[in-house]
Amino acid sequence: MRVSGYLLNHLWQYFSGFKKMQKMFNVLLLIGYVTFMTNYSHADESDLDDYRVKLGNEWQVEKNDRARQIRTSTRQENGNRFRSFKSDFVVNASMQTVARVLFDFDNYPKWFWQVRKAHLLKTISPTEFIWYVEHDAPLNLPNRDAVLQTVIEPITATKPYAALHVSVIKNYLPERPNIVRIQEEEIKVRLTPSLSGSIKIEMQGYVDPSGIVPVWAKNLVQESAPYATSLGLRRMINLPKYRDSNDEPLFKLVD
């Protein structure tokens, strides 16, 4: 079948125009992509918030281990860069056994999340002390350390649970080279024994690791650390070293 010269010329002009439009469209897409990536790479944390899915102020369950009775949650509170966390679990042990684990500072690296070292600095009273802890940092970031004060509210005849309040003490020790000193940390622990011999342990807190830490990296840690710490504490409580010991703990949980 023959096609007239007029028709061939018309088709040629049509497809030539289509190719030009396609090239222009591709150029516009490229310009838009480069502009977006340039702005993204120069954005600060507040700018990046526009691209993140934020948590609400309600607690979001991160881990619910029914077999071990451990549940952890996080939430984004107003005014904080990082998420708060909490965990609760049940152990079959005495308050004395739990106290032996909690106040054995030298063995914190065996169960507390990424602890390199810990030791007691000062005993203020049977229910108050100051201690030091150093944490391994992820992603080749500098390690973090903190000087912490713990105040204990023991179980009494009118209060059926013990509470520990842990907070940062600033300027207590000189900062160490190549280690970032944590300036904001607050943790509360409640231990409630039951008539059956079990203890419900609840931990809730907030930690700002100070220095330069990507928010996503810190949030990933907070999704994992409460569960790992709870699991580690539960394991330590079951060790004969603490369960079968007759040693008195350094500090008291029961008045």
Secondary structure, DSSP 8 states (H G I E B T S, - for coil): ----HHHHHHHHHHHHHHHHHHHHHHHHHHHHHHHHHHHHHT--HHHHGGGS----SS-EEEEEETTTTEEEEEE--TT-SS-EEEEEEEEES-HHHHHHHHT-GGGGGGTSTTEEEEEEEEEEETTEEEEEEEE--STT--EEEEEEEEEEE-B-SS--SEEEEEEE-TTSS---TTEEE--EEEEEEEEEE-TTSEEEEEEEEEEE--SS--HHHHHHHHHHHHHHHHHHHHHHHTSHHHHS-----SS-SB-
